[in-house]
Amino acid sequence: MGTAMKNFRKEERFPVAHSVNLDNARGITRDFSISGMYIETDVPDVPYAPGSKIGPTIKLDCPWGELILKCNGEVVRVENQHGGIGLAMKINEFSMESDS
């Protein structure tokens, strides 16, 4: 009998795909909540490890213009995926700016 991973998420995650800018790469969100997100990138050597500080930026198209979501947090998990990397991150703080 296998062991199940315990879910430490505090808020519900929603499956969304938004373009993400990282320090050295671009990616796409797989899921997102107010306290964390999962980012997939096709860059095989993203320099992050669990505990690393991370500050992705996400541009959101809205009916009134573009919003820029700037997040600060830390990596909680790194996974190899089909020649790229998947990053699970905990969001410690975020801010939103309007691009219009």
Stockholm file with secondary structure:
# STOCKHOLM 1.0

chainA/1-100         MGTAMKNFRKEERFPVAHSVNLDNARGITRDFSISGMYIETDVPDVPYAPGSKIGPTIKLDCPWGELILKCNGEVVRVENQHGGIGLAMKINEFSMESDS
#=GR chainA/1-100 SS CCCCCCCCCSSCCEECCCEEECSSCEEEEEEECSSEEEEEESCTTCCCCTTCEECCEEEEEETTEEEEEEEEEEEEEEEEETTEEEEEEEEEEEEEEECC
#=GC SS_cons         CCCCCCCCCSSCCEECCCEEECSSCEEEEEEECSSEEEEEESCTTCCCCTTCEECCEEEEEETTEEEEEEEEEEEEEEEEETTEEEEEEEEEEEEEEECC
//
